[in-house]
Structure formats: structure tokens, C-alpha cells
Amino acid sequence: MRQWIGRQVIVHYEDEGIIQVSGTVERMNYADKSLILGPGMQSIPFNKINVIQPLHTDSKKRSRTKLHSVGYVMSDMLQFDNAVYFQSAVTVWQGERLIAYNSSIRSHDRDFAVMADGRKLSKNDYLFVVRSLRGY
């Protein structure tokens, strides 16, 4: 989570519906388990955060996230980091075959992801899809 400090981001979180806010990550409050988002110093609990995305001010910069019929294909290390940290629901595909549904990733490195059930899956051989947000 420290990689977000000082960066402008868009945060999608749930609080009686999905809310999208943008701002600069000022700090992480580990005592309260929350992210502090400026300029209004808004506190967002870690357990309510669905997605954190960088806010690109340059129109040429685009997210490398690809749309999938179930959600978004994970391709960046940061996406895997967020999936591990937030215990996001992940679906794993091998071609058109469903390998894991609504599972989570325990850990990962550059080439492999370790699922909650202990299976070690290659990032090159499998497609990891994180669920999409409702209404987006």
C-alpha cells in the first residue's frame, strides 16, 4: 500500500452503494486500518475498498486493464498485490475452462500466483480475472 502514498488516485469503495472518489493518498493509518485521501483528508477503511486506480492526468496514458466478460484481466504486479491485500474475489481460466471461481490469491511473484487452496498457478498459462464493480 505504501506505493500509493503521494499519488493521485481514484478509489472505488462500498458504503451503502459503490462510491468513487479521487484525490491524493496522503498516508495510511494502520492503527485505524484506513487510507487517508486528500485534499479533504477523507478516511476510507481498508476493508471497504474495492479498487485503487492511478489517476492519469495525461490523456495518452491508459489503463492496461483489459475487459473480460466476468471482470478485469489482471496483468500488472500491482493488480496482483491489491488482490492479495484486499482478498479480492478472483476467477481463474485456462482457455475456456474455468479453473477456480470466487477464489482468492494468497501470494504471488513475477511468474506464479498461489491460490487460497494452495495451488501454484503460472501467470503465463492461466488468465486471472478480478470481479468487476456493479454499475461500471
C-alpha positions as CSV (number, residue, x, y, z in Angstrom):
1,M,0.0,0.0,0.0
2,R,2.9,2.4,0.5
3,Q,3.4,2.7,-3.3
4,W,0.2,4.8,-3.4
5,I,1.4,7.5,-0.9
6,G,1.7,10.8,-2.7
7,R,0.0,9.6,-5.9
8,Q,-3.3,10.9,-7.4
9,V,-5.8,8.0,-7.4
10,I,-9.4,7.0,-7.9
11,V,-10.7,4.9,-5.1
12,H,-13.9,2.7,-5.5
13,Y,-15.3,1.6,-2.2
14,E,-18.6,0.4,-0.8
15,D,-20.6,2.4,1.7
16,E,-24.3,1.8,1.2
17,G,-23.6,1.5,-2.5
18,I,-20.4,1.9,-4.6
19,I,-18.7,5.3,-4.2
20,Q,-15.9,6.6,-6.4
21,V,-13.7,9.4,-5.1
22,S,-10.4,10.9,-6.4
23,G,-7.6,12.7,-4.7
24,T,-4.1,12.3,-3.4
25,V,-3.2,9.5,-1.0
26,E,-1.8,11.4,2.0
27,R,-1.0,8.4,4.2
28,M,-2.1,5.1,5.5
29,N,-3.5,5.0,9.0
30,Y,-2.5,1.4,10.1
31,A,-3.9,1.9,13.6
32,D,-7.4,2.6,12.2
33,K,-6.8,0.4,9.1
34,S,-7.7,3.2,6.7
35,L,-6.4,5.2,3.8
36,I,-6.3,9.0,4.2
37,L,-7.2,10.7,0.9
38,G,-6.6,14.4,0.4
39,P,-7.2,17.2,0.0
40,G,-10.2,16.8,2.4
41,M,-8.3,14.2,4.5
42,Q,-11.1,11.6,3.9
43,S,-10.6,8.4,5.8
44,I,-11.6,5.2,3.9
45,P,-11.4,1.9,5.7
46,F,-9.3,-0.8,4.0
47,N,-12.0,-3.4,4.2
48,K,-14.4,-1.2,2.2
49,I,-12.0,-0.5,-0.7
50,N,-12.7,-2.4,-3.9
51,V,-10.2,-0.9,-6.3
52,I,-7.5,1.7,-6.3
53,Q,-6.5,3.1,-9.7
54,P,-4.0,5.7,-10.6
55,L,-5.5,9.0,-11.8
56,H,-3.8,9.8,-15.1
57,T,-3.9,13.5,-16.0
58,D,-2.3,12.8,-19.3
59,S,-4.9,11.6,-21.8
60,K,-2.3,9.4,-23.6
61,K,-1.8,7.2,-20.5
62,R,-4.4,4.5,-20.4
63,S,-5.0,1.6,-18.0
64,R,-3.6,-1.7,-19.2
65,T,-6.6,-3.5,-17.8
66,K,-8.5,-5.5,-20.3
67,L,-12.2,-6.1,-20.1
68,H,-13.4,-9.7,-19.6
69,S,-17.0,-10.9,-19.6
70,V,-16.7,-11.6,-15.8
71,G,-14.4,-8.7,-14.7
72,Y,-11.0,-7.4,-15.5
73,V,-7.9,-9.4,-16.5
74,M,-5.1,-8.9,-14.1
75,S,-1.7,-8.2,-15.8
76,D,0.3,-5.8,-13.5
77,M,2.1,-6.8,-10.4
78,L,0.2,-4.0,-8.6
79,Q,-3.1,-5.6,-9.5
80,F,-2.0,-8.9,-8.0
81,D,-0.7,-7.1,-4.9
82,N,-4.1,-5.4,-4.5
83,A,-5.9,-8.7,-5.0
84,V,-3.7,-10.4,-2.3
85,Y,-4.0,-7.4,0.1
86,F,-7.8,-7.0,-0.2
87,Q,-8.6,-10.7,-0.7
88,S,-10.4,-9.9,-3.9
89,A,-12.6,-12.5,-5.5
90,V,-10.6,-13.9,-8.4
91,T,-11.7,-16.2,-11.2
92,V,-9.0,-18.3,-12.9
93,W,-9.4,-19.5,-16.5
94,Q,-7.3,-21.8,-18.7
95,G,-8.6,-21.0,-22.2
96,E,-12.3,-21.5,-22.0
97,R,-12.1,-23.9,-19.0
98,L,-12.9,-22.5,-15.5
99,I,-10.2,-23.5,-13.0
100,A,-11.3,-21.5,-9.9
101,Y,-14.4,-19.5,-9.2
102,N,-14.7,-16.8,-6.5
103,S,-11.3,-17.8,-5.1
104,S,-8.6,-15.6,-3.7
105,I,-4.8,-15.3,-4.1
106,R,-2.6,-16.0,-1.1
107,S,0.6,-14.7,-2.6
108,H,2.4,-14.2,-5.9
109,D,5.7,-13.5,-7.5
110,R,6.7,-12.4,-11.0
111,D,5.7,-15.8,-12.6
112,F,3.3,-17.6,-10.3
113,A,0.3,-17.0,-8.1
114,V,-0.5,-19.2,-5.1
115,M,-4.3,-19.6,-4.6
116,A,-6.1,-19.8,-1.2
117,D,-6.4,-23.6,-1.6
118,G,-2.6,-23.9,-2.1
119,R,-2.4,-24.4,-5.9
120,K,0.5,-22.7,-7.5
121,L,-0.6,-21.4,-11.0
122,S,1.6,-19.9,-13.7
123,K,0.6,-16.4,-14.7
124,N,1.5,-17.2,-18.3
125,D,-0.6,-20.3,-18.5
126,Y,-3.8,-19.0,-16.7
127,L,-6.0,-16.0,-17.0
128,F,-6.7,-14.3,-13.7
129,V,-9.8,-12.2,-13.7
130,V,-10.8,-10.0,-10.7
131,R,-14.6,-9.3,-10.4
132,S,-15.9,-6.1,-11.8
133,L,-17.8,-3.5,-9.8
134,R,-21.5,-3.3,-10.1
135,G,-22.7,-0.5,-12.3
136,Y,-19.4,0.1,-14.1
